[in-house]
Amino acid sequence: MSKLSVTLLLPSVLLLFACSTPTLPYEEISKHYVYQLASYESDPNFQTNIHTSIKLNIPFFKQFYDMGIKDKHDNISNEDYVKKIAYFSTPEFLNSINAKEQYISEKVHVETVSGANKSNIEKKIMSESIIAAYKAGYQTIQ
């Protein structure tokens, strides 16, 4: 192997290992959620700030992850576990979630958006992500 090959290979290997930092399940779920929503954007005048959106959504999904851990620790019945997961898909639950959306145009402003005003696809993505976070917490070995 030539010296040039080793010189090019070593930084590549180091970069690969540097980028493989483990992330927590609710962080991955937040990332997946934001990317899914961004892929459904239909307004050409609107663009999601992916990195900021992921960071802002992590605490939201962490609360469901923590709820799963708590329920597992409290030994809830399998029936209650299934009921809770089903509840996370109900219109009653999804419509109760209010979100703050930050817009940057001539000025920065924040609007509160009711869950009832979200599209069906947004509600579906949110429900699936909440359930995934809850299940990840519930399945965490403590």
LUMFI-879858 format. One record per residue (C-alpha): residue number from 0; x, y, z. Coordinates in nm, 4 decimals. Layout:
N
{NUM, {X, Y, Z}}
...
END
This chain:
142
{0, {0.0000, 0.0000, 0.0000}}
{1, {0.1438, 0.3353, -0.0962}}
{2, {0.1932, 0.6223, 0.1420}}
{3, {-0.0718, 0.8238, -0.0483}}
{4, {-0.3316, 0.5477, 0.0000}}
{5, {-0.2696, 0.5342, 0.3744}}
{6, {-0.2839, 0.9139, 0.3945}}
{7, {-0.6258, 0.9154, 0.2272}}
{8, {-0.7607, 0.6087, 0.4049}}
{9, {-0.6793, 0.7105, 0.7634}}
{10, {-0.8869, 1.0341, 0.7687}}
{11, {-1.1778, 0.8477, 0.6090}}
{12, {-1.1732, 0.5799, 0.8772}}
{13, {-1.1448, 0.8380, 1.1558}}
{14, {-1.4343, 1.0368, 1.0106}}
{15, {-1.6464, 0.7243, 0.9924}}
{16, {-1.5924, 0.6460, 1.3605}}
{17, {-1.6379, 1.0089, 1.4661}}
{18, {-1.9794, 1.0220, 1.2991}}
{19, {-2.1065, 0.7038, 1.4598}}
{20, {-2.1900, 0.8478, 1.8008}}
{21, {-2.4800, 0.6551, 1.9491}}
{22, {-2.8044, 0.8491, 1.9799}}
{23, {-3.0893, 0.7838, 2.2174}}
{24, {-3.4096, 0.6314, 2.0784}}
{25, {-3.6190, 0.9451, 2.1267}}
{26, {-3.3533, 1.1478, 1.9420}}
{27, {-3.3749, 0.9091, 1.6459}}
{28, {-3.7546, 0.9261, 1.6579}}
{29, {-3.7420, 1.3058, 1.6591}}
{30, {-3.5108, 1.3017, 1.3582}}
{31, {-3.7329, 1.0549, 1.1714}}
{32, {-4.0429, 1.2616, 1.2547}}
{33, {-3.8942, 1.5872, 1.1238}}
{34, {-3.7650, 1.4258, 0.8046}}
{35, {-4.1046, 1.2674, 0.7392}}
{36, {-4.2862, 1.5983, 0.7875}}
{37, {-4.0358, 1.7830, 0.5707}}
{38, {-4.0878, 1.5320, 0.2903}}
{39, {-4.4617, 1.6131, 0.2851}}
{40, {-4.4168, 1.9897, 0.2574}}
{41, {-4.6142, 2.1144, -0.0386}}
{42, {-4.5689, 2.4901, -0.0057}}
{43, {-4.2704, 2.6069, -0.2133}}
{44, {-4.2504, 2.9212, 0.0028}}
{45, {-4.1940, 2.7170, 0.3183}}
{46, {-3.8788, 2.5337, 0.4197}}
{47, {-3.8163, 2.3424, 0.7407}}
{48, {-3.4990, 2.4105, 0.9347}}
{49, {-3.4256, 2.0413, 0.9868}}
{50, {-3.1517, 2.0649, 1.2508}}
{51, {-3.3384, 2.3131, 1.4721}}
{52, {-3.6674, 2.1254, 1.4345}}
{53, {-3.5071, 1.8003, 1.5448}}
{54, {-3.3555, 1.9658, 1.8532}}
{55, {-3.6861, 2.1309, 1.9442}}
{56, {-3.8816, 1.8044, 1.9093}}
{57, {-3.6513, 1.5900, 2.1237}}
{58, {-3.8092, 1.6939, 2.4599}}
{59, {-4.1575, 1.6273, 2.3186}}
{60, {-4.0754, 1.2667, 2.2272}}
{61, {-3.8624, 1.2157, 2.5395}}
{62, {-4.1711, 1.2629, 2.7577}}
{63, {-4.3381, 0.9629, 2.5886}}
{64, {-4.0162, 0.7618, 2.6123}}
{65, {-4.0019, 0.8401, 2.9862}}
{66, {-4.3699, 0.7503, 3.0200}}
{67, {-4.2941, 0.4081, 2.8700}}
{68, {-4.0080, 0.3558, 3.1145}}
{69, {-4.2308, 0.4563, 3.4070}}
{70, {-4.5154, 0.2274, 3.2965}}
{71, {-4.2740, -0.0650, 3.2587}}
{72, {-4.1303, 0.0097, 3.6047}}
{73, {-4.4844, 0.0279, 3.7477}}
{74, {-4.5655, -0.3109, 3.5877}}
{75, {-4.8815, -0.1950, 3.4113}}
{76, {-5.0897, -0.4757, 3.2675}}
{77, {-5.0577, -0.5764, 2.9035}}
{78, {-5.4182, -0.4609, 2.8569}}
{79, {-5.3346, -0.1104, 2.9872}}
{80, {-5.0243, -0.1011, 2.7656}}
{81, {-5.2330, -0.1807, 2.4565}}
{82, {-5.5020, 0.0726, 2.5584}}
{83, {-5.2444, 0.3485, 2.6029}}
{84, {-5.0919, 0.2796, 2.2618}}
{85, {-5.4380, 0.2827, 2.1041}}
{86, {-5.5176, 0.6129, 2.2790}}
{87, {-5.2140, 0.7760, 2.1157}}
{88, {-5.3882, 0.7284, 1.7785}}
{89, {-5.7253, 0.8741, 1.8744}}
{90, {-5.8478, 1.2068, 1.7362}}
{91, {-5.9221, 1.3151, 2.0955}}
{92, {-5.5551, 1.2799, 2.1911}}
{93, {-5.4059, 1.4167, 1.8666}}
{94, {-5.6393, 1.7181, 1.8610}}
{95, {-5.5375, 1.8039, 2.2174}}
{96, {-5.1723, 1.8561, 2.1214}}
{97, {-5.0917, 2.2202, 2.0581}}
{98, {-4.7653, 2.3079, 1.8890}}
{99, {-4.5678, 2.6265, 1.8572}}
{100, {-4.4304, 2.6912, 1.5121}}
{101, {-4.1609, 2.9485, 1.4516}}
{102, {-4.1580, 3.1365, 1.1229}}
{103, {-3.8729, 3.3440, 0.9932}}
{104, {-3.9552, 3.5998, 0.7279}}
{105, {-3.9103, 3.9756, 0.7610}}
{106, {-3.9333, 3.9092, 1.1317}}
{107, {-3.9306, 3.6038, 1.3543}}
{108, {-4.2699, 3.5143, 1.4944}}
{109, {-4.4182, 3.2169, 1.6742}}
{110, {-4.7677, 3.0831, 1.6185}}
{111, {-4.9553, 2.8280, 1.8265}}
{112, {-5.1193, 2.5638, 1.6103}}
{113, {-5.3931, 2.3428, 1.7472}}
{114, {-5.3695, 1.9710, 1.6848}}
{115, {-5.7174, 1.9882, 1.5350}}
{116, {-5.5826, 2.2135, 1.2581}}
{117, {-5.3095, 1.9721, 1.1511}}
{118, {-5.3529, 1.7646, 0.8372}}
{119, {-5.4368, 1.3952, 0.8638}}
{120, {-5.0903, 1.3001, 0.7390}}
{121, {-4.9275, 1.5180, 1.0071}}
{122, {-5.1461, 1.3554, 1.2736}}
{123, {-5.0584, 1.0083, 1.1446}}
{124, {-4.6842, 1.0804, 1.1480}}
{125, {-4.7092, 1.2297, 1.4969}}
{126, {-4.9113, 0.9376, 1.6306}}
{127, {-4.6680, 0.6818, 1.4895}}
{128, {-4.3724, 0.8729, 1.6358}}
{129, {-4.5319, 0.9065, 1.9801}}
{130, {-4.6115, 0.5340, 1.9842}}
{131, {-4.2557, 0.4513, 1.8762}}
{132, {-4.1134, 0.6680, 2.1573}}
{133, {-4.3453, 0.5131, 2.4161}}
{134, {-4.2646, 0.1585, 2.3020}}
{135, {-3.8909, 0.2331, 2.3006}}
{136, {-3.9139, 0.3502, 2.6601}}
{137, {-4.1305, 0.0563, 2.7647}}
{138, {-3.8896, -0.1919, 2.6078}}
{139, {-3.5835, -0.0338, 2.7680}}
{140, {-3.4256, -0.2716, 3.0138}}
{141, {-3.3846, -0.1025, 3.3513}}
END
